[in-house]
């Protein structure tokens, strides 16, 4: 059986910290609206990145638990079968945790872009 390091695939596809947006510099020395939005954007992307890493950690834990369940099942030892009950309960709890994390991510993502859209629509055009 071959294994793949899923964390490396997730990391390479989830680089939320790198985004290029032009900024307007304020003459007065105070941050411009675009600089404030960029700082807010960076914070939001950092939050998304942390959540995706948390999801990946839970999924990695489930992979290890599933492997243990399979090994226990193949052993056909009664004690190992009993241990599988607890392992499967942990897997189910982890799945619920992943669902909750993705739900939060979806909600936060939607709120972020609605807020961004509202701000863009509220800006006066010159």
Secondary structure, 3 states (H helix, E strand, C coil): CCCCCHHHHHHHHCCCCCCCCCCCCCCCCCCCHHHHHHHHHHHHHHHHHHHHHHHHHHHHHHHHHHHHHHHHHHHCCHHHHHHHHHHHHHHHHHHHHHHHHHHHHHHHHHHHHHHHHHHHHHCCCC
